[in-house]
């Protein structure tokens, strides 16, 4: 069990790992060993997440989530498979933590009297400038 927050605990069976060859540094080892990790997590069928968290996670993930609702995280920062696996899991946990935070509701505010006056003064000033640029008709 992976502890994400006090309320959210992910079962490790929900995570699917695929190991592929990584690009970048590694010498001859890079051609022989599959060190890059691709982590797949099915958001839509996860029992650990509530519906509001799933919705926020869907928007936060962006292009990393497929139309079927599967989140894909690719990790190849390190040369060892285990460190990349840990990195991918940590990134998933960080993403779910961000999605678990409830957004602060926006308090509706009204513009102050001074800001309304400044806006209208600016509009009046712009109008006066354009009016002064007009050609006057002389008879």
C-alpha positions as CSV (number, residue, x, y, z in Angstrom):
1,X,0.0,0.0,0.0
2,X,1.3,3.4,-1.0
3,X,0.2,6.2,1.4
4,X,-0.6,9.3,-0.6
5,X,-2.6,11.3,2.0
6,X,-4.3,10.4,5.3
7,X,-7.4,9.5,3.2
8,X,-5.9,8.1,0.0
9,X,-4.0,4.8,0.0
10,X,-3.1,3.3,-3.4
11,X,-2.9,-0.5,-3.8
12,X,0.3,-1.4,-5.6
13,X,-1.7,-3.8,-7.8
14,X,-3.3,-0.8,-9.5
15,X,0.1,0.3,-10.8
16,X,1.4,-1.2,-14.0
17,X,5.1,-0.9,-14.8
18,X,6.8,-1.3,-18.2
19,X,10.5,-1.2,-18.6
20,X,12.0,0.0,-21.9
21,X,15.5,1.1,-23.0
22,X,16.3,4.6,-22.1
23,X,17.9,7.3,-24.2
24,X,20.8,9.4,-23.0
25,X,23.9,8.5,-20.9
26,X,24.8,5.0,-19.9
27,X,27.5,3.8,-22.3
28,X,27.1,0.3,-23.8
29,X,24.8,-0.5,-20.9
30,X,22.1,1.7,-22.5
31,X,21.8,-0.7,-25.4
32,X,21.5,-3.8,-23.2
33,X,19.4,-2.9,-20.1
34,X,15.9,-1.6,-20.0
35,X,16.2,1.1,-17.4
36,X,13.5,3.6,-18.4
37,X,10.2,3.1,-16.6
38,X,6.7,3.7,-17.9
39,X,4.1,3.8,-15.2
40,X,0.4,3.3,-16.0
41,X,-2.4,4.1,-13.5
42,X,-6.1,3.6,-14.4
43,X,-7.7,6.7,-12.9
44,X,-11.3,6.0,-13.9
45,X,-11.4,2.5,-12.3
46,X,-9.3,3.3,-9.2
47,X,-11.1,2.5,-6.0
48,X,-8.8,4.6,-3.9
49,X,-9.8,8.0,-5.4
50,X,-13.0,9.8,-4.9
51,X,-14.8,11.4,-7.9
52,X,-13.8,15.0,-7.2
53,X,-10.1,13.9,-6.9
54,X,-10.4,12.0,-10.1
55,X,-11.9,15.0,-11.9
56,X,-9.1,17.3,-10.6
57,X,-6.5,14.7,-11.5
58,X,-7.9,14.5,-15.0
59,X,-7.4,18.2,-15.5
60,X,-4.0,18.4,-13.8
61,X,-2.6,15.4,-15.8
62,X,-3.4,17.1,-19.2
63,X,-1.8,15.1,-22.1
64,X,-0.4,12.4,-19.8
65,X,-3.9,10.9,-19.4
66,X,-5.5,9.0,-22.2
67,X,-9.1,9.2,-23.3
68,X,-9.7,5.8,-21.6
69,X,-8.6,7.4,-18.3
70,X,-5.2,5.8,-18.0
71,X,-2.4,8.0,-16.6
72,X,1.0,7.5,-18.2
73,X,4.2,8.7,-16.4
74,X,7.6,8.0,-18.0
75,X,10.8,8.2,-16.0
76,X,14.3,7.9,-17.4
77,X,16.2,10.4,-15.4
78,X,18.5,7.9,-13.6
79,X,20.7,5.1,-14.9
80,X,19.2,2.4,-12.7
81,X,15.8,0.8,-13.2
82,X,14.9,0.9,-9.4
83,X,15.6,4.7,-9.1
84,X,13.5,5.4,-12.2
85,X,10.7,3.2,-10.7
86,X,10.9,5.2,-7.4
87,X,10.9,8.5,-9.4
88,X,7.8,7.5,-11.4
89,X,5.9,6.5,-8.2
90,X,6.9,9.7,-6.4
91,X,5.7,11.8,-9.3
92,X,2.4,9.9,-9.3
93,X,2.0,10.5,-5.6
94,X,2.8,14.2,-6.0
95,X,0.3,14.6,-8.8
96,X,-2.4,12.8,-6.7
97,X,-1.6,15.0,-3.7
98,X,-2.1,18.1,-5.8
99,X,-5.4,16.7,-7.0
100,X,-6.5,15.9,-3.5
101,X,-6.2,19.5,-2.4
102,X,-9.6,21.2,-2.6
103,X,-9.4,24.5,-4.4
104,X,-10.1,27.6,-2.3
105,X,-13.5,29.0,-3.4
106,X,-13.3,32.4,-5.0
107,X,-14.9,35.2,-3.0
108,X,-16.8,37.5,-5.2
109,X,-15.6,41.1,-4.9
110,X,-16.7,44.4,-6.4
111,X,-14.4,47.0,-7.8
112,X,-13.7,49.9,-5.4
113,X,-15.1,53.4,-6.1
114,X,-11.6,54.7,-6.7
115,X,-10.8,52.0,-9.3
116,X,-14.1,52.7,-11.1
117,X,-13.3,56.4,-11.2
118,X,-9.7,55.7,-12.5
119,X,-11.2,53.5,-15.2
120,X,-13.7,56.1,-16.3
121,X,-11.1,58.9,-16.2
122,X,-8.9,56.8,-18.4
123,X,-11.7,56.2,-20.9
124,X,-12.6,60.0,-20.8
125,X,-8.9,60.9,-21.4
126,X,-8.7,58.5,-24.3
127,X,-11.9,59.9,-25.8
128,X,-10.7,63.5,-25.4
129,X,-7.4,62.6,-27.1
130,X,-9.2,61.1,-30.1
131,X,-11.7,64.0,-30.3
132,X,-8.8,66.5,-30.4
133,X,-7.3,64.6,-33.3
134,X,-10.4,65.0,-35.5
135,X,-10.5,67.5,-38.3
136,X,-12.7,70.5,-37.5
137,X,-15.0,71.8,-40.3
138,X,-14.4,75.5,-41.1
139,X,-17.1,77.3,-43.1
